[in-house]
């Protein structure tokens, strides 16, 4: 068991007869119920913009029986009373937990352990007011099940403990974090102050939908600008991507469709849009809306939809409305999306904003 930094507002101790302690407890309970309502009674992690690895559980990288828990904050819903409300927990530094030291792997049977963030509140049970990150050890079995999480806890990760193992590699850790609340959560926001080759979006788990809005322009001087390619989880195999482009000229041109499956778009990835080249009128940026439903499941291939307005001159004939769709033919959860260009770099002022919908 490892103790987090105590959230001051909720860490309230004192004898039951102490008047001031009773006032503080009453105030804390009111705040918890307010948080519960604001978050739609949905507990989860408070992700950080541009670096959403809050409370992520990772292998140490050294062959051992420990895991790292990253710094971060979360909201944990009380489950011991209907009006208990939501607790805020904060871990201010990377935390090391010895998993296999106190509970070695079984000689012949596997088990499943959980890493949870938990809040103990003596008003409801026990003798402590204590926020913790702790292990829940499963039962060894030929077909192990996931153990039950304790009251007032949020599951951060699931670890498959293979029989007779002395180390915990990253491959046996399943990220079980979810975003807190029911509203969209911004995970990335980057506007360039200098030209850059790409935008790298780290995508946390737990959401149902990934949505990206972009305003882009290239430094490439070639006619036609650049193609925006989306590369998922570092996958560089062209056979794993299929893309189609539909477009219409704003001056009444007919819709047309271009199938790009099997075609390598340099660099390899999904065809998500076009951006105007340098030399076009100042302030002319392509606007893109990119969406990926069910990005975090492990069942379906990941399907992307993109809509954009593209122009290279202030003339009706150059105004094009673009529609793109494509697949990343993998059932893996999307954990990273890199937006690359086929020739130049993204110009100063280009901006990408990403959010996940719980």
C-alpha positions as CSV (number, residue, x, y, z in Angstrom):
1,X,0.0,0.0,0.0
2,X,1.3,3.5,-0.9
3,X,-0.1,6.7,0.5
4,X,-0.8,9.6,-1.7
5,X,-0.5,13.3,-0.8
6,X,-3.6,13.9,1.2
7,X,-6.2,16.2,-0.5
8,X,-6.5,18.9,2.1
9,X,-10.2,19.6,1.8
10,X,-11.2,16.0,2.3
11,X,-8.5,15.0,4.8
12,X,-10.4,15.9,8.0
13,X,-9.7,14.3,11.3
14,X,-10.9,15.0,14.8
15,X,-13.1,13.5,17.5
16,X,-16.8,13.1,16.8
17,X,-17.6,15.5,19.6
18,X,-15.3,18.2,18.3
19,X,-17.6,21.1,17.0
20,X,-15.1,22.4,14.4
21,X,-14.3,19.0,13.1
22,X,-18.0,18.3,12.7
23,X,-18.4,21.6,10.8
24,X,-15.5,20.7,8.5
25,X,-17.0,17.2,7.8
26,X,-20.3,18.7,7.0
27,X,-18.7,21.2,4.6
28,X,-16.6,18.4,3.0
29,X,-19.7,16.3,2.5
30,X,-21.5,19.2,0.7
31,X,-18.5,19.7,-1.6
32,X,-18.3,16.0,-2.4
33,X,-22.0,16.0,-3.3
34,X,-21.5,19.1,-5.5
35,X,-18.5,17.3,-7.3
36,X,-20.7,14.2,-7.7
37,X,-23.4,16.3,-9.5
38,X,-20.9,18.3,-11.6
39,X,-19.2,15.1,-12.8
40,X,-22.5,13.3,-13.6
41,X,-21.7,10.7,-10.9
42,X,-19.0,9.4,-13.1
43,X,-15.6,8.8,-11.4
44,X,-12.3,8.8,-13.3
45,X,-8.9,10.4,-14.0
46,X,-8.4,14.1,-14.5
47,X,-6.3,14.1,-17.7
48,X,-3.6,16.7,-18.4
49,X,-3.7,18.6,-21.7
50,X,-0.8,17.6,-24.0
51,X,0.4,14.9,-21.6
52,X,-2.6,12.7,-20.6
53,X,-0.6,10.0,-18.7
54,X,-2.0,10.9,-15.3
55,X,-1.9,8.0,-12.9
56,X,-0.9,5.6,-15.7
57,X,0.6,2.3,-14.5
58,X,3.8,1.3,-16.2
59,X,6.5,-1.4,-16.0
60,X,9.7,0.0,-14.5
61,X,11.8,-0.9,-17.6
62,X,14.1,-2.9,-15.3
63,X,13.3,-6.6,-15.0
64,X,11.7,-6.6,-11.5
65,X,8.5,-7.1,-9.7
66,X,7.6,-3.4,-9.3
67,X,5.4,-1.0,-11.3
68,X,5.4,2.8,-11.6
69,X,2.3,4.9,-11.1
70,X,2.6,8.2,-12.8
71,X,1.7,11.5,-11.0
72,X,-1.8,12.8,-11.5
73,X,-5.2,13.4,-10.1
74,X,-8.5,11.6,-10.1
75,X,-12.0,11.6,-8.7
76,X,-13.3,8.6,-6.7
77,X,-16.9,8.1,-6.0
78,X,-17.9,7.0,-2.5
79,X,-19.9,3.7,-2.6
80,X,-20.7,3.2,1.1
81,X,-23.7,5.6,1.2
82,X,-26.0,7.0,-1.5
83,X,-25.1,10.6,-0.5
84,X,-21.3,10.1,0.0
85,X,-20.3,12.0,-3.1
86,X,-17.0,12.3,-4.9
87,X,-13.5,12.5,-3.4
88,X,-10.6,14.2,-5.2
89,X,-7.2,12.3,-4.9
90,X,-3.8,13.7,-6.0
91,X,-0.5,11.9,-6.4
92,X,2.3,14.5,-6.8
93,X,5.1,12.2,-8.0
94,X,5.8,8.8,-9.7
95,X,5.1,6.1,-7.2
96,X,6.8,2.7,-7.1
97,X,4.8,-0.3,-5.9
98,X,6.3,-3.7,-5.1
99,X,3.8,-6.1,-6.5
100,X,5.6,-9.5,-6.4
101,X,7.7,-8.9,-3.3
102,X,4.8,-9.3,-0.8
103,X,2.7,-11.5,-3.1
104,X,5.0,-13.7,-5.3
105,X,3.6,-15.4,-8.4
106,X,2.1,-18.9,-7.9
107,X,4.3,-21.8,-9.0
108,X,1.7,-23.2,-11.5
109,X,-1.3,-20.9,-11.6
110,X,-1.9,-17.4,-13.0
111,X,-3.7,-14.6,-11.3
112,X,-5.0,-11.1,-12.1
113,X,-4.2,-8.1,-9.8
114,X,-5.6,-4.6,-9.8
115,X,-4.0,-1.3,-9.1
116,X,-6.6,1.1,-7.6
117,X,-6.8,4.6,-6.2
118,X,-8.9,4.5,-3.0
119,X,-10.2,6.7,-0.3
120,X,-10.9,5.5,3.3
121,X,-13.3,7.6,5.2
122,X,-13.7,6.8,8.9
123,X,-17.1,8.5,9.0
124,X,-18.4,5.5,7.0
125,X,-16.1,2.7,8.2
126,X,-12.7,2.0,9.7
127,X,-10.5,4.4,11.8
128,X,-8.7,6.4,9.1
129,X,-9.2,9.2,6.6
130,X,-6.6,8.0,4.1
131,X,-6.1,8.3,0.3
132,X,-4.0,5.4,-1.1
133,X,-2.8,3.8,-4.3
134,X,-2.8,0.1,-3.5
135,X,-2.8,-3.4,-5.0
136,X,-5.7,-5.8,-5.0
137,X,-4.3,-9.3,-5.3
138,X,-6.3,-11.9,-7.2
139,X,-6.8,-15.6,-6.7
140,X,-4.4,-18.0,-8.5
141,X,-6.4,-20.2,-10.9
142,X,-6.2,-22.1,-14.1
143,X,-8.7,-19.6,-15.4
144,X,-8.2,-16.5,-13.2
145,X,-10.9,-13.9,-12.7
146,X,-10.7,-10.2,-12.1
147,X,-10.9,-9.5,-8.3
148,X,-13.5,-7.1,-6.9
149,X,-12.3,-3.5,-6.3
150,X,-12.7,-2.3,-2.7
151,X,-15.3,0.3,-1.7
152,X,-14.5,4.0,-2.7
153,X,-12.0,3.0,-5.3
154,X,-11.1,3.6,-9.0
155,X,-9.3,0.9,-11.0
156,X,-6.2,2.3,-12.7
157,X,-4.8,-0.9,-14.2
158,X,-5.1,-4.6,-14.4
159,X,-2.0,-6.8,-14.2
160,X,-1.8,-10.5,-15.4
161,X,0.6,-12.2,-13.1
162,X,1.9,-15.2,-15.0
163,X,2.8,-18.3,-12.9
164,X,6.4,-18.6,-11.7
165,X,7.2,-15.1,-13.0
166,X,9.6,-12.9,-11.2
167,X,9.2,-9.7,-13.3
168,X,6.3,-7.6,-14.6
169,X,6.8,-6.5,-18.3
170,X,4.6,-3.8,-19.9
171,X,2.8,-6.5,-22.0
172,X,0.9,-7.8,-19.0
173,X,-0.4,-4.4,-17.8
174,X,-3.8,-3.3,-19.1
175,X,-4.7,0.3,-18.8
176,X,-8.1,0.6,-17.1
177,X,-8.2,4.4,-16.6
178,X,-11.3,6.4,-17.7
179,X,-11.9,10.1,-17.9
180,X,-13.9,11.7,-15.1
181,X,-17.3,13.1,-15.9
182,X,-19.6,13.0,-18.9
183,X,-18.3,16.1,-20.8
184,X,-15.7,16.1,-23.6
185,X,-12.1,16.2,-22.2
186,X,-9.4,18.2,-24.0
187,X,-6.3,16.1,-24.2
188,X,-4.2,18.1,-26.7
189,X,-3.9,21.8,-27.7
190,X,-0.8,22.9,-29.7
191,X,-0.4,26.1,-31.8
192,X,3.0,26.3,-33.5
193,X,5.3,29.2,-32.8
194,X,7.8,27.7,-35.1
195,X,7.5,25.3,-38.1
196,X,7.2,21.6,-37.1
197,X,7.3,18.3,-39.0
198,X,4.3,16.7,-37.1
199,X,1.7,16.9,-34.4
200,X,1.9,13.9,-32.0
201,X,-1.3,13.3,-30.0
202,X,-1.1,10.8,-27.0
203,X,-4.6,9.3,-26.7
204,X,-5.7,8.0,-23.3
205,X,-8.1,5.1,-22.9
206,X,-11.7,5.1,-21.6
207,X,-13.4,7.4,-24.1
208,X,-15.9,6.4,-26.7
209,X,-15.0,9.0,-29.4
210,X,-11.9,10.9,-30.5
211,X,-12.4,14.3,-32.1
212,X,-9.7,16.6,-33.6
213,X,-10.0,20.1,-35.0
214,X,-7.2,21.5,-37.0
215,X,-6.2,24.7,-38.7
216,X,-3.2,23.8,-41.0
217,X,-0.8,25.3,-43.5
218,X,2.5,23.9,-45.0
219,X,5.9,25.4,-45.7
220,X,6.0,23.4,-48.9
221,X,6.1,25.7,-52.0
222,X,5.0,23.0,-54.4
223,X,1.7,23.5,-56.2
224,X,-1.2,21.7,-54.5
225,X,0.2,22.0,-51.0
226,X,0.6,18.9,-48.9
227,X,-1.3,15.7,-47.9
228,X,-2.0,15.2,-44.2
229,X,-1.4,11.6,-43.2
230,X,-2.5,10.1,-39.9
231,X,-0.3,7.4,-38.5
232,X,-1.8,5.3,-35.8
233,X,0.3,3.8,-32.9
234,X,3.5,4.1,-35.0
235,X,2.2,1.6,-37.6
236,X,4.2,2.0,-40.9
237,X,2.7,-0.9,-42.8
238,X,0.9,0.4,-45.8
239,X,-1.3,-2.7,-46.0
240,X,-2.9,-1.7,-42.7
241,X,-4.4,1.5,-44.1
242,X,-7.3,2.1,-46.5
243,X,-8.4,5.6,-47.5
244,X,-10.9,7.3,-49.8
245,X,-11.3,10.9,-50.7
246,X,-14.6,12.5,-51.8
247,X,-14.5,16.2,-52.9
248,X,-16.6,18.8,-54.6
249,X,-15.7,22.2,-56.1
250,X,-17.6,25.1,-54.5
251,X,-18.4,26.5,-57.9
252,X,-20.9,23.7,-58.6
253,X,-18.5,20.9,-59.6
254,X,-19.8,17.4,-59.3
255,X,-18.8,15.1,-56.4
256,X,-16.1,12.6,-57.2
257,X,-14.5,9.8,-55.3
258,X,-10.9,8.6,-55.2
259,X,-10.1,5.2,-53.7
260,X,-6.6,5.1,-52.2
261,X,-6.5,1.6,-50.6
262,X,-3.2,-0.1,-51.2
263,X,-1.6,3.2,-52.2
264,X,1.3,4.4,-50.1
265,X,0.8,8.0,-49.0
266,X,4.2,9.3,-48.1
267,X,4.5,9.0,-45.2
268,X,2.5,5.9,-44.6
269,X,-0.9,6.5,-42.9
270,X,-4.5,7.5,-43.5
271,X,-5.3,10.2,-46.0
272,X,-7.0,12.8,-43.7
273,X,-6.8,16.1,-45.6
274,X,-4.9,18.6,-47.7
275,X,-3.3,21.9,-46.7
276,X,-2.4,24.9,-48.8
277,X,1.2,25.7,-49.7
278,X,3.3,28.6,-48.7
279,X,2.9,31.5,-51.2
280,X,-0.9,31.3,-50.9
281,X,-2.5,34.4,-49.4
282,X,-1.5,35.1,-45.8
283,X,-3.9,33.7,-43.2
284,X,-5.2,30.9,-45.5
285,X,-5.3,27.7,-43.4
286,X,-7.2,24.5,-44.2
287,X,-9.8,23.7,-41.6
288,X,-10.2,20.0,-40.7
289,X,-12.5,18.0,-38.4
290,X,-11.2,14.5,-37.8
291,X,-13.2,11.9,-35.9
292,X,-12.6,8.3,-34.8
293,X,-15.5,6.5,-33.0
294,X,-14.8,3.7,-30.6
295,X,-11.1,4.5,-30.6
296,X,-10.3,2.7,-27.4
297,X,-12.1,-0.6,-27.9
298,X,-10.1,-3.8,-28.7
299,X,-12.7,-5.4,-31.0
300,X,-13.2,-3.2,-34.1
301,X,-10.9,-1.8,-36.8
302,X,-10.5,1.9,-36.2
303,X,-12.4,4.0,-38.7
304,X,-11.6,7.7,-39.3
305,X,-13.8,10.4,-40.9
306,X,-12.4,13.8,-41.9
307,X,-14.1,16.9,-43.3
308,X,-12.2,19.9,-44.6
309,X,-12.4,23.2,-46.5
310,X,-9.4,23.7,-48.8
311,X,-8.3,26.6,-51.0
312,X,-5.1,27.9,-52.5
313,X,-6.4,31.2,-53.8
314,X,-9.2,33.6,-53.2
315,X,-11.1,32.5,-56.2
316,X,-14.3,30.4,-56.4
317,X,-12.7,27.8,-58.6
318,X,-10.0,27.0,-56.0
319,X,-12.4,26.5,-53.1
320,X,-12.8,22.8,-52.5
321,X,-14.9,20.9,-49.9
322,X,-13.2,17.7,-49.0
323,X,-14.6,14.5,-47.3
324,X,-12.3,11.6,-46.3
325,X,-12.8,8.3,-44.7
326,X,-10.6,5.4,-44.1
327,X,-9.6,2.5,-41.8
328,X,-6.7,1.6,-39.7
329,X,-7.1,-2.2,-40.0
330,X,-6.2,-3.1,-36.4
331,X,-8.3,-4.0,-33.4
332,X,-5.7,-2.5,-31.1
333,X,-6.9,0.5,-29.0
334,X,-5.7,3.8,-30.5
335,X,-3.0,5.2,-28.1
336,X,-1.2,7.7,-30.4
337,X,-2.0,9.5,-33.6
338,X,0.7,11.5,-35.5
339,X,-0.3,14.0,-38.1
340,X,2.4,14.0,-40.8
341,X,2.9,15.8,-44.1
342,X,4.1,14.3,-47.3
343,X,6.6,17.0,-48.2
344,X,7.0,20.2,-46.1
345,X,6.5,21.1,-42.5
346,X,3.6,22.7,-40.7
347,X,3.8,26.5,-40.8
348,X,3.8,28.9,-37.9
349,X,0.2,29.4,-36.6
350,X,-0.9,25.8,-37.5
351,X,-3.0,24.5,-34.6
352,X,-4.4,21.1,-33.5
353,X,-6.9,20.5,-30.7
354,X,-8.0,17.0,-29.7
355,X,-10.6,15.9,-27.2
356,X,-12.2,12.6,-26.1
357,X,-15.9,12.1,-25.4
358,X,-16.5,9.7,-22.5
